[in-house]
Amino acid sequence: MASSNFDITRKFVRVMRTLPNGLIEFEFAVGDPDVAVELVMPKAAFEEFCAANHVEVLTAAKAAPVDADAADADFQWNLHQATHQRFR
């Protein structure tokens, strides 16, 4: 079995957007930033959540996989995109 870099002590947040009503849409991941859940929280709750989980905030550069090929591009989307744009 190949060794893995999966580390459950590392937690990641990637902010997707801030809504006009102040809610923060973000992705939260444990161990692997590419496997995340999408969450929405008010700003104060989001800041408390991040502090309690000692998250690493991912920037746009960290968010995009460096070696993603065209075949994987079809699977690079989030829930916001799925509800606001048409897919093939």
C-alpha positions as CSV (number, residue, x, y, z in Angstrom):
1,M,0.0,0.0,0.0
2,A,1.4,3.4,-0.9
3,S,2.0,5.9,1.8
4,S,-0.5,8.8,2.1
5,N,-0.1,12.4,3.1
6,F,-3.6,12.4,4.6
7,D,-3.4,14.1,8.0
8,I,-6.6,14.4,10.0
9,T,-5.0,17.0,12.2
10,R,-4.9,19.5,9.3
11,K,-8.1,21.4,8.5
12,F,-8.7,23.7,5.6
13,V,-11.0,26.5,4.7
14,R,-11.5,28.0,1.2
15,V,-13.8,31.1,1.2
16,M,-16.0,30.9,-1.9
17,R,-17.9,34.3,-1.4
18,T,-19.5,36.6,1.0
19,L,-23.2,37.1,0.4
20,P,-24.8,40.6,0.6
21,N,-26.5,39.6,3.9
22,G,-23.1,38.9,5.5
23,L,-23.2,35.1,5.3
24,I,-19.9,33.4,4.3
25,E,-20.0,30.5,1.8
26,F,-16.9,28.3,2.2
27,E,-15.5,24.9,1.8
28,F,-14.2,23.0,4.8
29,A,-11.9,20.0,4.5
30,V,-10.1,17.6,6.9
31,G,-6.9,16.0,5.9
32,D,-7.1,16.7,2.2
33,P,-8.2,20.1,0.8
34,D,-9.5,18.5,-2.4
35,V,-12.3,16.7,-0.5
36,A,-14.4,19.3,1.1
37,V,-18.0,20.1,2.2
38,E,-19.6,23.4,1.5
39,L,-20.9,25.4,4.4
40,V,-22.6,28.8,5.0
41,M,-22.3,30.7,8.3
42,P,-22.7,34.3,9.6
43,K,-19.3,36.0,9.8
44,A,-19.0,35.8,13.6
45,A,-19.8,32.1,13.6
46,F,-17.4,31.5,10.7
47,E,-14.6,33.3,12.6
48,E,-15.3,31.2,15.7
49,F,-15.4,28.0,13.6
50,C,-12.1,28.8,12.0
51,A,-10.5,29.6,15.4
52,A,-11.9,26.4,17.1
53,N,-10.7,24.2,14.3
54,H,-7.3,25.9,13.8
55,V,-7.8,25.9,10.0
56,E,-5.4,26.7,7.2
57,V,-7.0,29.2,4.9
58,L,-6.5,28.3,1.3
59,T,-5.8,31.0,-1.3
60,A,-6.8,30.8,-4.9
61,A,-3.3,29.6,-5.8
62,K,-3.6,26.7,-3.3
63,A,-7.2,26.0,-4.4
64,A,-6.4,25.1,-8.0
65,P,-4.7,21.7,-8.5
66,V,-1.4,22.2,-10.3
67,D,-1.5,18.9,-12.3
68,A,-5.2,18.7,-13.1
69,D,-5.8,17.4,-16.6
70,A,-8.7,18.0,-19.0
71,A,-10.4,14.7,-18.0
72,D,-10.6,15.9,-14.4
73,A,-11.8,19.3,-15.3
74,D,-15.4,18.0,-15.7
75,F,-15.4,17.2,-12.0
76,Q,-14.0,20.6,-10.8
77,W,-17.2,22.4,-9.6
78,N,-19.0,23.4,-6.5
79,L,-22.6,23.5,-5.3
80,H,-22.9,27.3,-6.1
81,Q,-21.8,26.6,-9.7
82,A,-24.2,23.7,-10.0
83,T,-27.2,25.9,-9.0
84,H,-26.2,28.9,-11.1
85,Q,-24.9,27.5,-14.4
86,R,-25.8,24.8,-16.8
87,F,-23.5,21.8,-17.2
88,R,-23.0,19.6,-20.2
